[in-house]
Amino acid sequence: MLKQFLRASLMGAMLVLAGLLQAQQPAPEAPRPEAQSEIEKGPVISQFRENWILSELRSIRQDMMEYRNQMNLLVTDRELEVADKAMGYATNTVTYFFYLIAGAASILALVGWSTIRDLKDNVRVYAEKEMARLTSEYESRLADLERELRKKSRTIAENQEEIERTNEIHSLWLKATKEPTAQAKIELYDRILELRPDDPEALAWKADAALELGEQRWALSLCDRVLEVDEENSHALYQRACAWSGLGEIDNALNDLETAIQASETLRRHARSEEMFRPLAELERFQQLVGEGDEGGQPA
């Protein structure tokens, strides 16, 4: 059963990773509205495959719940077994010890060192102390087992919540690629950010949608949030360069564009046809950055 669970978990993790890679693959290649349309024309996960992935994830969650129940049953059986062995061990120890003391007391009584009553009292006191010690020791062990069980239960619950969150985020990304309007995309990106705050990819794509709406300062603020976490995020640098260009900040736009191209060479081709860079098209530095229109151009 454990092998089947591990196999199913590995399959589910691979499917989730494949879905995330599929959803995130267009990120560096489509930083502009024109490239967004290219994404929509590219391969998209079919509804049948998406439903199959979701069904596999639900199957994994059910297997995890079954594994958790089996773990609870196994730990309970082990606790009962340990308690039974402890009581048996204590009983045997006291019995054999009593026989030993009784024999020794008989010998001592014969030679006059002590009386049978004194030995009996001493044996009773010692037996009570031994029982108390054994009881305390096994209570401590049972408490450790209980803490470990609770820790594993919390881990299983957290993993299940993370799978559900990842599943929902993946569905939102798929919906965002199909939305025709920037406002609808922003609403989906906001829902992703509610599930995973400060997600760099969600913030960067939200900035792209804001640029489509003509909100350059909003896009600039979103890109700054991304770059606070990842200073070399080429997508955010490219979007911020577009925002600076729309605001007339030529030097800032060129600096961010140069840094973005250094981080991701594929952005050079997008910059040549970017609508937001039309105010920069006649500048010599911009022409040096994007090349002469061929694919082999190098930055200055």
Secondary structure, DSSP 4 states (H G I P E B T S, - for coil): -HHHHHHHHHHHHHHHHHHHHHHHTTTTT--SHHHHHHHHHS----HHHHHHHHHHHHHHHHHHHHHHHHHHHHHHHHHHHHHHHHHHHHHHHHHHHHHHHHHHHHHHHHHTS--HHHHHHHHHHHHHHHHHHHHHHHHHHHHHHHHHHHHHHHHHHHHHHHHHHHHHHHHHHHHHHH--SHHHHHHHHHHHHHHSTT-HHHHHHHHHHHHHTT-HHHHHHHHHHHHHH-TT-HHHHHHHHHHHHHHT-HHHHHHHHHHHHHH-TTHHHHHHT-GGGGGGTT-HHHHHHH-SSSTT----
